[in-house]
Amino acid sequence: MPDPRGFLKYTKRETPKRRPVPLRLRDWKEVYEDFSHDTLREQATRCMDCGIPFCHNGCPLGNLIPEWNDLVRNDRWRDAIERLHATNNFPEFTGRLCPAPCEGACVLGINQDPVTIKQVEVEIIDNAFDEGWVVPLPPDKLTGKKVAVVGSGPAGLAAAQQLTRAGHTVIVFERADRIGGLLRYGIPEFKMEKRHIDRRLAQMEAEGTQFRPGVNVGVDITVAQLRLNYDAVVLAGGATAWRDLPIPGRDLDGIHQAMEFLPWANRVQQGDPVVGDDGEPPITAKGRKVVIIGGGDTGADCLGTSHRQGAESVHQFEIMPQPPESRADSTPWPVYPLMMRVSSAHEEGGERVYSVNTEEFIGRDGKVTGLRGHEVEMVAGKFEKIDGSDFELETDLVLLAMGFVGPEREGLLNELSVDITDRGNVARDANFATTVPGVFVAGDMGRGQSLIVWAIAEGRAAAAGVDRYLMGSTALPAPIKPTAVPQR
């Protein structure tokens, strides 16, 4: 039973403080300071355990939020991690990276600041690791079935852990040289230190999951070999086909996709020998006038990375208008709110520029030296140029962070001959099965570019579909079905 007056006693929402900007720009460690358990318990006490907890609906995983909030309030941390792990394989990832749609749906958020759900979540799992409560959970017996998981991002890892615990022999293939997918090479260290991935992988290996990094399925292993050697296949390779900007000057040197830029910084932090004689990786913002095109999370990742590499200046362009300071009328509660957000990277500097369109890159001797753009406004659902708003901006490094259009089709998908939806994603049924028998799909490869919490939820649900296909029935939870969730 929650404290029925908790939200009246503790009216102020509190979150951890960020380390001072001058200090955190000198390293790549996570930006937040420690948060005391006493303060966290007060924040958890604000949860009302509503008769209809809309936070459940806001969370694709169906996390039992009121339950573990109240367990934290009562200092029952071990029980709290049990309830959290019941629905979420990797709360240390979601607690750091998820934009928290649960908080947008929090009932308290109707007329107060919502409960700090995401912070309670990450503190529960970090405390559990510190106390040694996160231990391997190997299966009691093996089924004799082998499953290949292609891709080691959050969807692939969630599917692999669920299937391993169900007793199947699971091998995870990853074409990069390390396991983790975008968690490893797309998320900067200052947002999530990679030690969090490594300690979870150690648990999974102890449970029996096998990892094969540096293997490009469809190249190093043929599709025929894959189908012959495995009883089922889970496709979890993500939506890695990035959106480009085909305007004049795009072929100039110095214009890169975000995912051509970000992995180098992560490799430096991993200790890889990738720096040149100048001590910098092949693509660096050091001393550069940087323009980031794209105002989302990936753009913010490029922004924070550019600051730490020592950029001379940074502009971040967004074609959409600036969001309002509070929840927009177009996204009423309990919908995830459209509103102005200031990430740690934005707090560190740079200029955010809204309602602009880049129309041409300018160069000299084959290298980008600037761009031409103009302001836009939305008219009848279309962007229209504002007359007289043309401008030029000097730049010698442009980073394109405009999202992804779907999975790469060349190679594996084409050879498997899976059906593709009108939106360019791998088609699947309510059990996450593709049109090829024994082949399933989870995460962005079937859903399209989305959130980490959706990826984990889909990995868990796909694992249930695979287990049912192999064994005739399943005890694994399936939190979502594709037919119940419109694809974006």
C-alpha positions as CSV (number, residue, x, y, z in Angstrom):
1,M,0.0,0.0,0.0
2,P,1.5,3.3,-1.0
3,D,1.6,6.4,1.2
4,P,-1.7,8.0,0.1
5,R,-0.3,11.5,0.9
6,G,3.2,10.9,-0.5
7,F,2.6,13.2,-3.5
8,L,1.4,15.9,-1.2
9,K,4.4,15.6,1.2
10,Y,7.0,15.6,-1.6
11,T,5.6,17.9,-4.3
12,K,9.0,18.7,-5.9
13,R,10.3,16.4,-8.6
14,E,14.0,15.9,-8.1
15,T,16.6,14.2,-10.4
16,P,20.3,13.9,-10.2
17,K,22.4,16.9,-10.8
18,R,24.7,17.0,-13.8
19,R,28.4,17.5,-13.2
20,P,29.6,21.0,-14.0
21,V,30.0,21.5,-17.7
22,P,33.7,22.5,-17.6
23,L,34.5,19.4,-15.6
24,R,32.5,16.9,-17.6
25,L,33.9,18.2,-21.0
26,R,37.3,17.0,-19.8
27,D,36.3,13.4,-19.8
28,W,33.8,10.9,-21.3
29,K,32.2,9.6,-18.1
30,E,28.5,9.7,-17.6
31,V,27.3,13.3,-16.8
32,Y,25.2,12.7,-13.7
33,E,26.3,12.9,-10.1
34,D,25.3,10.2,-7.5
35,F,21.7,10.3,-6.2
36,S,21.2,9.5,-2.6
37,H,18.9,6.6,-1.6
38,D,17.0,8.8,0.8
39,T,16.1,11.3,-1.8
40,L,15.2,8.5,-4.2
41,R,12.8,7.0,-1.6
42,E,11.1,10.4,-1.3
43,Q,10.7,10.5,-5.1
44,A,9.3,7.0,-5.2
45,T,6.9,7.9,-2.4
46,R,5.3,10.4,-4.8
47,C,3.9,7.5,-6.8
48,M,0.2,7.1,-6.0
49,D,-0.3,3.5,-7.1
50,C,-3.2,4.7,-9.2
51,G,-6.3,2.7,-9.6
52,I,-5.5,2.7,-13.4
53,P,-1.8,3.2,-13.6
54,F,-1.4,4.8,-17.0
55,C,2.4,4.5,-16.7
56,H,1.8,0.8,-17.6
57,N,0.2,1.8,-20.9
58,G,3.0,4.3,-21.5
59,C,5.7,1.6,-21.1
60,P,5.9,-0.9,-24.0
61,L,7.4,-3.4,-21.6
62,G,4.5,-3.1,-19.2
63,N,6.9,-2.4,-16.3
64,L,5.3,-2.9,-12.9
65,I,6.1,0.7,-12.0
66,P,3.9,1.3,-8.9
67,E,5.0,-2.0,-7.4
68,W,8.7,-1.3,-7.5
69,N,8.2,2.3,-6.6
70,D,6.5,1.2,-3.4
71,L,9.2,-1.4,-2.7
72,V,11.9,1.2,-2.9
73,R,9.8,3.5,-0.6
74,N,9.9,0.7,1.9
75,D,13.6,0.0,1.4
76,R,12.9,-3.4,-0.1
77,W,15.5,-3.2,-2.8
78,R,16.0,-6.9,-3.5
79,D,12.2,-7.3,-4.0
80,A,12.3,-4.2,-6.3
81,I,14.9,-5.7,-8.7
82,E,12.9,-8.9,-8.9
83,R,9.8,-7.0,-10.0
84,L,11.8,-4.9,-12.4
85,H,13.5,-7.9,-14.0
86,A,10.2,-9.6,-14.3
87,T,9.4,-7.4,-17.3
88,N,12.7,-5.8,-18.4
89,N,15.9,-7.7,-19.2
90,F,18.1,-4.6,-19.2
91,P,16.9,-1.8,-17.0
92,E,20.4,-0.4,-16.8
93,F,20.0,0.4,-20.5
94,T,16.5,1.8,-20.5
95,G,17.1,3.7,-17.2
96,R,19.8,5.6,-19.0
97,L,18.6,5.8,-22.6
98,C,14.8,5.6,-22.7
99,P,13.0,8.9,-23.1
100,A,10.5,7.6,-20.5
101,P,7.1,7.6,-22.1
102,C,5.9,6.1,-18.8
103,E,6.6,9.5,-17.2
104,G,4.6,11.2,-19.9
105,A,1.7,9.0,-19.0
106,C,2.1,9.4,-15.2
107,V,-1.3,10.4,-13.6
108,L,0.6,12.8,-11.3
109,G,1.8,14.6,-14.4
110,I,-1.7,15.8,-15.1
111,N,-1.3,18.8,-12.8
112,Q,2.2,18.3,-11.2
113,D,5.6,17.2,-12.4
114,P,5.5,13.4,-12.9
115,V,7.2,10.8,-10.7
116,T,10.9,10.3,-11.5
117,I,10.2,6.7,-12.7
118,K,13.3,6.5,-14.9
119,Q,15.6,7.4,-12.1
120,V,14.1,4.9,-9.7
121,E,14.5,2.3,-12.3
122,V,18.2,2.9,-12.9
123,E,19.0,3.1,-9.2
124,I,17.3,-0.2,-8.6
125,I,19.4,-2.0,-11.1
126,D,22.7,-0.3,-10.3
127,N,22.1,-1.1,-6.6
128,A,21.4,-4.7,-7.5
129,F,24.7,-5.0,-9.4
130,D,26.5,-3.4,-6.5
131,E,24.9,-5.9,-4.1
132,G,25.7,-8.9,-6.2
133,W,22.0,-9.7,-6.8
134,V,22.3,-9.9,-10.6
135,V,23.4,-13.5,-11.1
136,P,23.2,-15.9,-14.1
137,L,19.9,-17.8,-14.5
138,P,20.8,-20.8,-16.6
139,P,18.1,-23.2,-17.8
140,D,17.4,-26.4,-15.8
141,K,17.7,-28.4,-19.0
142,L,18.4,-28.0,-22.7
143,T,15.8,-28.5,-25.4
144,G,18.3,-29.6,-28.1
145,K,17.1,-26.8,-30.4
146,K,19.5,-24.2,-31.8
147,V,18.6,-20.6,-32.5
148,A,20.6,-18.0,-34.4
149,V,20.1,-14.3,-33.4
150,V,21.4,-12.0,-36.1
151,G,22.2,-8.6,-34.5
152,S,23.3,-7.8,-30.9
153,G,21.5,-4.6,-30.1
154,P,18.8,-4.5,-27.4
155,A,16.3,-6.5,-29.4
156,G,18.7,-9.2,-30.3
157,L,20.1,-9.4,-26.7
158,A,16.6,-9.5,-25.2
159,A,15.5,-12.3,-27.5
160,A,18.8,-14.2,-26.9
161,Q,18.5,-14.1,-23.1
162,Q,14.9,-15.2,-23.1
163,L,15.5,-18.1,-25.4
164,T,18.6,-19.2,-23.5
165,R,16.7,-19.3,-20.3
166,A,14.0,-21.3,-22.0
167,G,16.6,-24.0,-22.7
168,H,17.6,-23.4,-26.3
169,T,21.2,-23.1,-27.5
170,V,21.5,-19.5,-28.7
171,I,24.2,-18.1,-30.8
172,V,24.3,-14.3,-31.4
173,F,26.0,-13.1,-34.6
174,E,27.3,-9.5,-34.8
175,R,29.1,-8.1,-37.9
176,A,30.9,-5.5,-35.8
177,D,34.0,-6.5,-33.8
178,R,32.2,-6.2,-30.4
179,I,28.8,-7.1,-29.2
180,G,26.2,-4.4,-28.5
181,G,25.0,-3.0,-31.8
182,L,24.1,0.7,-31.5
183,L,24.5,0.5,-27.7
184,R,28.2,-0.2,-28.3
185,Y,29.0,2.1,-31.2
186,G,26.1,4.5,-31.5
187,I,25.6,5.7,-27.9
188,P,28.4,7.9,-26.7
189,E,30.2,7.0,-23.5
190,F,28.9,10.1,-21.7
191,K,25.4,8.8,-22.0
192,M,26.1,5.2,-21.1
193,E,29.5,3.8,-20.2
194,K,30.2,0.6,-21.9
195,R,31.0,-1.2,-18.7
196,H,27.2,-1.6,-18.3
197,I,27.0,-3.6,-21.5
198,D,30.0,-5.7,-20.5
199,R,28.7,-6.8,-17.1
200,R,25.4,-7.8,-18.6
201,L,27.1,-9.8,-21.4
202,A,29.1,-11.6,-18.7
203,Q,25.8,-12.7,-17.1
204,M,24.4,-13.9,-20.4
205,E,27.6,-15.9,-21.3
206,A,27.4,-17.5,-17.9
207,E,23.8,-18.5,-18.7
208,G,24.9,-20.1,-21.9
209,T,24.4,-17.6,-24.6
210,Q,27.2,-17.7,-27.2
211,F,28.4,-14.6,-29.0
212,R,30.1,-14.4,-32.4
213,P,31.3,-10.9,-33.1
214,G,33.0,-10.1,-36.4
215,V,30.6,-12.3,-38.4
216,N,28.6,-10.8,-41.2
217,V,25.7,-13.2,-41.8
218,G,25.0,-13.5,-45.5
219,V,28.7,-13.0,-46.2
220,D,30.8,-14.9,-43.7
221,I,28.0,-17.4,-43.2
222,T,25.7,-18.1,-46.1
223,V,21.9,-18.1,-45.7
224,A,21.9,-21.8,-46.7
225,Q,24.3,-22.6,-43.9
226,L,22.2,-20.6,-41.5
227,R,19.0,-22.4,-42.4
228,L,20.8,-25.8,-42.3
229,N,22.5,-25.4,-38.9
230,Y,19.7,-23.7,-36.9
231,D,16.2,-24.6,-36.0
232,A,15.1,-21.0,-36.0
233,V,16.5,-17.6,-36.8
234,V,15.8,-14.2,-35.2
235,L,16.5,-11.1,-37.4
236,A,17.5,-8.2,-35.1
237,G,19.9,-6.2,-37.2
238,G,18.2,-2.9,-36.7
239,A,17.2,-0.1,-39.1
240,T,20.7,0.8,-40.3
241,A,19.9,2.4,-43.7
242,W,20.4,6.0,-42.9
243,R,18.5,8.9,-44.4
244,D,20.7,11.0,-46.7
245,L,20.5,14.6,-47.9
246,P,20.8,14.6,-51.7
247,I,21.4,18.2,-52.4
248,P,24.1,20.0,-54.5
249,G,27.6,19.6,-52.9
250,R,26.7,16.4,-51.0
251,D,29.8,14.6,-52.5
252,L,32.2,17.1,-50.9
253,D,34.7,15.8,-48.4
254,G,33.9,16.6,-44.8
255,I,30.2,15.6,-45.0
256,H,29.5,12.5,-43.0
257,Q,26.6,10.5,-41.6
258,A,26.3,10.5,-37.8
259,M,27.0,6.7,-37.7
260,E,30.2,7.3,-39.7
261,F,31.3,9.8,-37.0
262,L,30.1,8.5,-33.6
263,P,31.7,5.0,-33.6
264,W,35.3,6.5,-33.9
265,A,34.9,8.3,-30.6
266,N,33.6,5.1,-28.9
267,R,36.5,3.1,-30.3
268,V,39.0,5.6,-28.8
269,Q,37.3,5.1,-25.4
270,Q,37.6,1.3,-25.9
271,G,41.3,1.7,-26.3
272,D,41.4,0.8,-30.0
273,P,44.5,2.0,-32.0
274,V,42.5,4.2,-34.3
275,V,44.1,7.6,-33.7
276,G,46.5,9.0,-36.2
277,D,49.8,10.8,-35.8
278,D,47.9,13.9,-34.6
279,G,46.3,11.8,-31.8
280,E,42.8,12.1,-33.3
281,P,40.5,9.5,-34.9
282,P,39.9,9.5,-38.7
283,I,36.8,11.7,-38.3
284,T,37.0,14.3,-35.6
285,A,35.4,17.7,-34.6
286,K,38.6,19.0,-33.1
287,G,39.1,22.6,-34.2
288,R,36.3,22.3,-36.7
289,K,33.2,24.5,-37.4
290,V,30.6,21.8,-37.1
291,V,27.0,21.8,-38.4
292,I,24.7,19.0,-37.3
293,I,21.7,18.5,-39.5
294,G,19.0,16.8,-37.4
295,G,17.6,17.9,-34.1
296,G,16.9,14.5,-32.5
297,D,18.8,12.3,-30.0
298,T,21.4,11.3,-32.6
299,G,22.1,14.9,-33.3
300,A,22.5,15.6,-29.6
301,D,24.9,12.6,-29.4
302,C,27.0,14.3,-32.2
303,L,26.8,17.6,-30.3
304,G,28.1,16.2,-27.0
305,T,30.8,14.3,-28.9
306,S,31.9,17.4,-30.8
307,H,32.2,19.4,-27.6
308,R,34.5,16.8,-26.0
309,Q,36.6,16.6,-29.1
310,G,37.2,20.3,-29.0
311,A,35.1,21.8,-31.8
312,E,35.6,25.4,-32.6
313,S,31.8,26.0,-33.0
314,V,28.7,23.8,-33.4
315,H,25.3,24.6,-34.9
316,Q,22.5,22.0,-34.8
317,F,19.8,22.5,-37.5
318,E,16.2,21.2,-37.2
319,I,13.7,21.7,-39.9
320,M,10.8,21.6,-37.5
321,P,9.7,24.6,-35.4
322,Q,10.9,25.0,-31.8
323,P,8.7,23.0,-29.5
324,P,6.8,24.8,-26.7
325,E,8.3,25.0,-23.2
326,S,5.4,22.9,-21.7
327,R,3.3,20.1,-23.1
328,A,1.8,21.0,-26.5
329,D,-1.9,20.9,-27.0
330,S,-1.4,18.4,-29.8
331,T,0.0,15.8,-27.3
332,P,-2.4,15.8,-24.3
333,W,-1.9,13.5,-21.4
334,P,-1.3,10.6,-21.4
335,V,0.4,10.9,-24.8
336,Y,4.1,11.4,-24.8
337,P,4.4,15.2,-24.7
338,L,5.9,17.3,-27.5
339,M,7.8,20.0,-25.6
340,M,11.2,21.7,-25.5
341,R,13.9,19.4,-23.9
342,V,17.5,20.4,-23.0
343,S,19.8,17.4,-23.0
344,S,23.2,17.4,-21.3
345,A,24.8,18.0,-24.7
346,H,22.7,21.1,-25.4
347,E,23.5,22.4,-21.9
348,E,27.2,22.2,-22.8
349,G,27.0,24.7,-25.7
350,G,26.4,25.1,-29.4
351,E,23.5,26.8,-31.1
352,R,20.2,25.1,-31.8
353,V,18.6,26.5,-34.9
354,Y,14.9,25.7,-35.7
355,S,12.8,26.0,-38.9
356,V,15.7,25.9,-41.3
357,N,16.4,23.9,-44.4
358,T,19.8,23.3,-46.0
359,E,19.6,23.7,-49.8
360,E,23.3,23.5,-50.9
361,F,26.8,22.7,-49.6
362,I,29.6,24.9,-50.7
363,G,33.2,23.7,-51.2
364,R,36.6,24.5,-52.4
365,D,39.2,22.0,-53.7
366,G,36.8,19.2,-53.1
367,K,36.2,20.0,-49.4
368,V,33.1,21.5,-47.8
369,T,33.6,25.1,-46.6
370,G,30.0,26.2,-46.0
371,L,26.4,25.7,-46.7
372,R,23.4,27.7,-48.0
373,G,20.1,27.5,-46.3
374,H,16.8,29.4,-45.5
375,E,14.1,29.5,-43.0
376,V,10.9,27.6,-43.5
377,E,7.3,27.6,-42.1
378,M,4.6,25.0,-42.2
379,V,1.8,25.8,-44.6
380,A,-1.0,23.2,-45.2
381,G,1.2,20.4,-43.9
382,K,4.2,21.4,-46.1
383,F,7.4,23.3,-45.5
384,E,7.4,26.6,-47.4
385,K,10.4,28.9,-47.8
386,I,10.3,32.2,-46.0
387,D,11.2,34.9,-48.6
388,G,14.3,36.9,-47.7
389,S,15.5,34.4,-45.1
390,D,18.5,33.0,-47.2
391,F,21.8,32.7,-45.3
392,E,25.2,31.2,-45.7
393,L,27.2,29.6,-42.8
394,E,30.8,28.6,-42.8
395,T,31.5,25.0,-41.9
396,D,34.2,22.4,-42.5
397,L,32.4,19.4,-40.9
398,V,28.8,18.5,-41.6
399,L,27.2,15.6,-39.7
400,L,23.9,14.2,-41.0
401,A,21.7,13.0,-38.2
402,M,18.3,12.7,-39.9
403,G,17.3,9.2,-38.8
404,F,17.0,5.9,-40.6
405,V,14.7,4.7,-43.3
406,G,14.7,0.9,-42.5
407,P,16.9,-2.2,-42.6
408,E,19.5,-2.8,-45.2
409,R,18.1,-5.2,-47.8
410,E,21.3,-6.1,-49.7
411,G,22.7,-9.4,-48.7
412,L,20.8,-11.2,-45.9
413,L,17.3,-10.0,-46.4
414,N,17.3,-10.3,-50.1
415,E,18.8,-13.8,-49.9
416,L,16.3,-14.9,-47.3
417,S,13.5,-13.5,-49.6
418,V,11.5,-12.2,-46.7
419,D,8.5,-10.0,-47.5
420,I,9.0,-6.2,-47.0
421,T,6.2,-3.9,-45.9
422,D,5.3,-0.7,-47.8
423,R,7.3,1.2,-45.2
424,G,10.5,-0.8,-46.0
425,N,10.5,-3.0,-42.9
426,V,10.5,-6.8,-42.6
427,A,6.9,-8.0,-42.6
428,R,5.9,-10.2,-39.7
429,D,2.7,-11.7,-38.1
430,A,1.4,-11.5,-34.5
431,N,4.0,-14.0,-33.4
432,F,6.9,-12.0,-35.0
433,A,7.3,-14.6,-37.7
434,T,8.3,-13.5,-41.2
435,T,7.0,-15.0,-44.3
436,V,9.9,-17.5,-44.3
437,P,9.2,-20.5,-42.0
438,G,11.4,-20.5,-38.9
439,V,12.6,-16.9,-39.4
440,F,11.4,-14.3,-37.0
441,V,12.1,-10.5,-36.7
442,A,12.3,-8.2,-33.7
443,G,13.2,-4.5,-33.1
444,D,13.8,-1.8,-35.6
445,M,14.3,-4.3,-38.5
446,G,10.6,-5.1,-38.3
447,R,9.2,-2.0,-36.6
448,G,11.3,0.8,-38.2
449,Q,13.4,3.2,-36.2
450,S,12.1,3.4,-32.7
451,L,13.0,3.5,-29.0
452,I,15.2,1.1,-27.0
453,V,12.3,0.2,-24.8
454,W,10.4,-1.0,-27.9
455,A,13.4,-3.0,-29.0
456,I,13.6,-4.9,-25.7
457,A,9.8,-5.5,-25.7
458,E,9.9,-6.8,-29.2
459,G,12.9,-9.0,-28.4
460,R,11.0,-10.6,-25.5
461,A,7.9,-11.0,-27.6
462,A,9.7,-12.5,-30.6
463,A,11.4,-15.0,-28.2
464,A,8.0,-16.2,-27.1
465,G,7.0,-16.7,-30.8
466,V,10.2,-18.7,-31.5
467,D,9.7,-20.8,-28.4
468,R,6.2,-21.6,-29.4
469,Y,7.3,-22.5,-32.9
470,L,10.0,-24.8,-31.6
471,M,8.1,-26.4,-28.7
472,G,4.4,-26.1,-29.6
473,S,3.8,-23.8,-26.5
474,T,5.6,-21.3,-24.4
475,A,5.8,-19.9,-20.9
476,L,7.7,-16.9,-22.1
477,P,5.9,-13.5,-21.8
478,A,5.0,-11.7,-24.9
479,P,4.3,-8.1,-23.9
480,I,3.3,-6.8,-27.3
481,K,2.0,-8.0,-30.7
482,P,2.9,-6.1,-34.0
483,T,-0.8,-6.1,-35.0
484,A,-1.7,-4.1,-31.8
485,V,1.0,-1.4,-32.4
486,P,1.0,0.8,-35.5
487,Q,4.4,0.9,-37.2
488,R,5.9,4.3,-37.5
